[in-house]
Amino acid sequence: MINSQDIKKGTCIRLDGKLYFCVDFLHVKPGKGNTIMRTKLKDIVNGGTLERRFNIDEKLEDVRVERRPYQFSYNEGEHYHFLNQETWEDVIIDKELINGVEFMKEGQVVDVVSDASTETVLFADMPVKVQLKVTYTEPGVKGDTATNTLKPATVETGTEVRVPLFISEGETIEINTQDGSYVGRIR
């Protein structure tokens, strides 16, 4: 148990039977009355956010989480198999629990976040930026670098992303896995 005043960004708590990460917090001291903690919490399972206020001495159930590197091996439909980099055990994670799954290729190392007390996998996070090869895109026209016009391109994982007109097939590009946007070309 922790006091509400001890909540910081990244703190994981159990509230109403669900797990939440603290995204933002603020100590508020009104003119009259007790100090309160105003927090913005993100639901670990469905990703929704919730704003909640706590009295300063309110007790909350904290959850100790651990981040460990796991390497992606293969998938069977909606189930993805990962190899623990320390113990070499195989762990199966459902597709909806993996952030940025559409940019994941075989051998990719991801951070798996689990509840330390129950060893339950909460979710898996891809790196923020990944480098992927363009497998198909319409040919670019020389001189098309002045505008911010984008065209569709398919990368090696089969996902379609929007890239500038000068990108051609076979080039390696960097992609932001959080929103699927083009970051830059790798030379």
Residue, then its C-alpha position, 0 to 999 in steps of 0.5 A: m500500500i502507498n499513500s496517494q501523495d507518493i504517486k509519480k509518473g510511471t507508478c502502477i496501482r490497482l484501482d477498482g480491480k483494474l491496473y493503471f499506470c500514472v501518466d500525470f499528477l499534480h498536488v493541489k492545495p485549495g484555499k480551504g480544505n486538505t491538499i488533494m492529488r489530481t492524477k491522470l491514469k492509463d488503463i493497462v488493458n484497454g489503453g483508456t485514460l481516466e482522471r481521478r482525485f485522491n485525498i492526500d493521505e488516501k491509501l492505494e494498492d501499488v503493483r510492482v512491475e518488471r520490464r524485461p527484454y524478450q525476443f519475438s520468435y513466431n506467431e500462431g494466429e493471435h498468439y505471439h511467442f517470445l523468448n525470455q533473454e535471461t531464462w530462455e523460457d517461451v512466453i505466449i502473449d496475445k496480439e492485443l497486448i503488444n503495442g506496435v505489433e504490426f511493425m514487429k519482425e522475427g528476432q525483434v527484441v521488445d520490453v515485456v511488462s509483467d506484474a512481479s507478484t503474480e508473474t502475469v504479463l501485462f503488455a509488451d512494448m515495441p521500441v519507439k523507432v524501428q528500421l524496416k525495408v520497403t518491399y513495395t511502393e510506386p516509383g518516385v519521380k526525380g525532384d519530388t522533394a519540395t512538397n510534403t506529399l506522401k504515398p503508400a509503401t509496404v514494409e517487410t512486415g506487410t504493413e502499409v505506411r505513408v512515405p515521401l514521394f522520393i522513397s523507392e523500393g528496397e530502401t530502409i526507412e525508420i518508422n515510429t511504432q506508436d503512430g506508424s509515421y515515417v521518421g526518416r530514410i536510413r542510408 
